[in-house]
Amino acid sequence: MAVGFFTNKYLLMPVVTFVAMGIAAFVLPNFYNNLAWEPLLGYAAFLAVLSFVLTMSMWVVKRNRKRSKENRSPNETIDEAENKKEI
């Protein structure tokens, strides 16, 4: 989540998650006899979808927070700063 928050490249982490887990799905069965690649690739897809949902929700929250800051008048911001100094 930090990568998307700080770099504004929101789709980077779901893609990296799927690629890394997909590679692991094909490499790990070579070392374990009782392990198949299908469940691991399914788990990689599940994690990619979960990462995508978290990324999009973070994008929406960040976008709405930016819009609310833009909609505030400068006087409100100055008043808030002055109130913090008094406290």
CYANA upper distance limits for C-alpha pairs under 8 A (distance plus 0.5 A):
  1 MET  CA      5 PHE  CA      6.69
  1 MET  CA     13 MET  CA      8.24
  1 MET  CA     54 LEU  CA      8.30
  1 MET  CA     55 THR  CA      7.39
  2 ALA  CA      6 PHE  CA      6.48
  3 VAL  CA      7 THR  CA      6.22
  3 VAL  CA      8 ASN  CA      8.09
  3 VAL  CA      9 LYS  CA      7.83
  3 VAL  CA     10 TYR  CA      8.24
  3 VAL  CA     13 MET  CA      7.82
  4 GLY  CA      8 ASN  CA      5.62
  4 GLY  CA      9 LYS  CA      5.74
  4 GLY  CA     10 TYR  CA      5.06
  4 GLY  CA     11 LEU  CA      8.13
  4 GLY  CA     12 LEU  CA      7.84
  4 GLY  CA     13 MET  CA      7.75
  4 GLY  CA     55 THR  CA      7.57
  5 PHE  CA      9 LYS  CA      8.46
  5 PHE  CA     10 TYR  CA      8.06
  5 PHE  CA     58 MET  CA      8.15
 10 TYR  CA     55 THR  CA      6.53
 10 TYR  CA     56 MET  CA      7.99
 10 TYR  CA     59 TRP  CA      7.73
 11 LEU  CA     15 VAL  CA      6.99
 11 LEU  CA     52 PHE  CA      7.69
 11 LEU  CA     55 THR  CA      7.78
 12 LEU  CA     16 VAL  CA      6.61
 13 MET  CA     17 THR  CA      6.37
 13 MET  CA     51 SER  CA      7.53
 13 MET  CA     52 PHE  CA      8.37
 14 PRO  CA     18 PHE  CA      6.70
 14 PRO  CA     47 LEU  CA      8.40
 14 PRO  CA     48 ALA  CA      5.35
 14 PRO  CA     49 VAL  CA      7.65
 14 PRO  CA     51 SER  CA      5.71
 14 PRO  CA     52 PHE  CA      5.87
 14 PRO  CA     55 THR  CA      8.40
 15 VAL  CA     19 VAL  CA      6.64
 15 VAL  CA     48 ALA  CA      7.43
 16 VAL  CA     20 ALA  CA      6.43
 17 THR  CA     21 MET  CA      6.49
 17 THR  CA     44 ALA  CA      7.76
 17 THR  CA     47 LEU  CA      7.56
 17 THR  CA     48 ALA  CA      6.27
 17 THR  CA     51 SER  CA      8.25
 18 PHE  CA     22 GLY  CA      6.20
 18 PHE  CA     44 ALA  CA      5.93
 18 PHE  CA     45 ALA  CA      6.68
 18 PHE  CA     47 LEU  CA      7.70
 18 PHE  CA     48 ALA  CA      5.73
 19 VAL  CA     23 ILE  CA      6.62
 20 ALA  CA     24 ALA  CA      6.81
 21 MET  CA     25 ALA  CA      6.57
 21 MET  CA     40 LEU  CA      8.16
 21 MET  CA     41 LEU  CA      7.63
 21 MET  CA     44 ALA  CA      5.57
 22 GLY  CA     26 PHE  CA      7.14
 22 GLY  CA     40 LEU  CA      8.04
 22 GLY  CA     41 LEU  CA      6.10
 22 GLY  CA     44 ALA  CA      6.48
 23 ILE  CA     27 VAL  CA      6.68
 24 ALA  CA     28 LEU  CA      6.18
 24 ALA  CA     40 LEU  CA      8.36
 25 ALA  CA     29 PRO  CA      7.56
 25 ALA  CA     37 TRP  CA      5.59
 25 ALA  CA     38 GLU  CA      8.09
 25 ALA  CA     40 LEU  CA      5.44
 25 ALA  CA     41 LEU  CA      5.95
 25 ALA  CA     44 ALA  CA      8.32
 26 PHE  CA     30 ASN  CA      8.02
 26 PHE  CA     37 TRP  CA      6.20
 27 VAL  CA     31 PHE  CA      8.05
 28 LEU  CA     32 TYR  CA      7.09
 28 LEU  CA     35 LEU  CA      8.14
 28 LEU  CA     37 TRP  CA      8.38
 29 PRO  CA     33 ASN  CA      7.13
 29 PRO  CA     34 ASN  CA      8.23
 29 PRO  CA     35 LEU  CA      5.70
 29 PRO  CA     36 ALA  CA      6.24
 29 PRO  CA     37 TRP  CA      6.73
 36 ALA  CA     40 LEU  CA      7.74
 37 TRP  CA     41 LEU  CA      6.59
 38 GLU  CA     42 GLY  CA      6.67
 39 PRO  CA     43 TYR  CA      6.60
 40 LEU  CA     44 ALA  CA      6.67
 41 LEU  CA     45 ALA  CA      6.72
 42 GLY  CA     46 PHE  CA      6.69
 43 TYR  CA     47 LEU  CA      6.66
 44 ALA  CA     48 ALA  CA      6.62
 45 ALA  CA     49 VAL  CA      6.69
 46 PHE  CA     50 LEU  CA      6.64
 47 LEU  CA     51 SER  CA      6.44
 48 ALA  CA     52 PHE  CA      6.54
 49 VAL  CA     53 VAL  CA      6.70
 50 LEU  CA     54 LEU  CA      6.80
 51 SER  CA     55 THR  CA      6.50
 52 PHE  CA     56 MET  CA      6.58
 53 VAL  CA     57 SER  CA      6.65
 54 LEU  CA     58 MET  CA      6.59
 55 THR  CA     59 TRP  CA      6.63
 56 MET  CA     60 VAL  CA      6.68
 57 SER  CA     61 VAL  CA      6.71
 58 MET  CA     62 LYS  CA      6.57
 59 TRP  CA     63 ARG  CA      6.49
 60 VAL  CA     64 ASN  CA      6.56
 61 VAL  CA     65 ARG  CA      6.56
 62 LYS  CA     66 LYS  CA      6.66
 63 ARG  CA     67 ARG  CA      6.73
 64 ASN  CA     68 SER  CA      6.64
 65 ARG  CA     69 LYS  CA      6.78
 66 LYS  CA     70 GLU  CA      6.80
 67 ARG  CA     71 ASN  CA      6.67
 68 SER  CA     72 ARG  CA      6.89
 72 ARG  CA     76 GLU  CA      7.11
 72 ARG  CA     77 THR  CA      7.68
 73 SER  CA     77 THR  CA      7.23
 74 PRO  CA     78 ILE  CA      6.72
 75 ASN  CA     79 ASP  CA      6.54
 76 GLU  CA     80 GLU  CA      6.60
 77 THR  CA     81 ALA  CA      6.76
 78 ILE  CA     82 GLU  CA      6.69
 79 ASP  CA     83 ASN  CA      6.62
 80 GLU  CA     84 LYS  CA      6.80
 81 ALA  CA     85 LYS  CA      6.91
 82 GLU  CA     86 GLU  CA      6.91
 83 ASN  CA     87 ILE  CA      6.98
